[in-house]
Amino acid sequence: MKEDNENIHTNNIEQKYVPYTLAAVITSPIIGWILVKEKGYNFSELGTFGDFLGGSTVPLLTFITILLLIRTIRIQNNQLEIQNNQLEIQNNQLVIQKDEYTLLRKEMEDTKKALQEQGKTARMQRYENSFFIQINELRNIKKELEEGEHYSFHPGGKVPYKNVMEHTYKRIREMAFEDMVDYNLIHKLEEKSPAFLHEYGKLYDRAYSHWISDADDFNPFSTYHFIIERIVILIFHYKDVMDKWELKYYKDFLYEEISSEGINMVLLHLIMRSKERLKVKELKLDDYISPYNNPDFNRALFDFLLKGSQEW
């Protein structure tokens, strides 16, 4: 406001005095000419007048020059101020654009996360539907495993699932060790050595095949292992979609369905017969192995099998 008042004051001075000064400067030669030519004044006598006139007009012209210089400076200052204001406006616009871009990018990231969450939710819904369908099939086949007439070790009636798994695994192990004795491998090879574990694995696999083929009439073990294999493949396929706690939840859920009595036999079947060693290893399903009656041997056996071999 103060600057505006100063500008108005300067403009008033210029408008008031500059025209008169210019008129005096323009008319002074004409007046001198009239005095000399028309009135007959001696030019030499006008020297004093000329000095007076020069001395009078120079300060006026100097004053006008100063006023014009002041005005020029003020105009330049105004222009600089206008430029500064424009630069400030441009900077503010750039800041606003930056903020808008930041908000837009955040919105895009939020949208991306929302879409990813929606995609994960949809995939997890499909997974859960498939998982529990397989679990129901597993429960149904477990009921068939409990039918005692399928096994020579029970005279009839219903056998609890855990008893079936415990007896089956125990009998297969016994058959494998009996073959180790028959082939004189127990004394030739150091227990838990790679050669010993390799031979035991082959004999265990053969004993399992004999057990299945010797079952009375109908044996649902093949279907049982096939269903578990599908569940393990399903978990493996969706493991990257799950959080750690979700993955552990479904692995624990499956383990509870299999039971500690059946887990070793199931894992051996997955590794040796289903050729799913890498899935068992990556999902760390060997963390669930049961110590049974020889914890050190069981651990050594699974460590050996999970390293891989030409046969498994």
Protein Blocks (a to p, Z undefined) as FASTA:
>chain_A
ZZmmmmmmmmmmmmmmmmmmmmmmmmmmmmmmmmmmmnopafklmmmmmmmmmmmmmmmm
mmmmmmmmmmmmmmmmmmmmmmmmmmmmmmmmmmmmmmmmmmmmmmmmmmmmmmmmmmmm
mmmmmmmmmmmmmmmmmmmmmmmmmmmklpckbggdjddfklmmmmmmmmmmmmmmmmmm
mnommmmpcghiaklmmmmmmmmmmmmmmmmmmpghiacklmmmmmmmmmmmmmmmmmmm
pcfklmmmmmmmmmmmnopmlmmmmmmmmmmmnopmmmmmmnommmmpcfkjmlklmmmm
mmmmmnopfkZZ
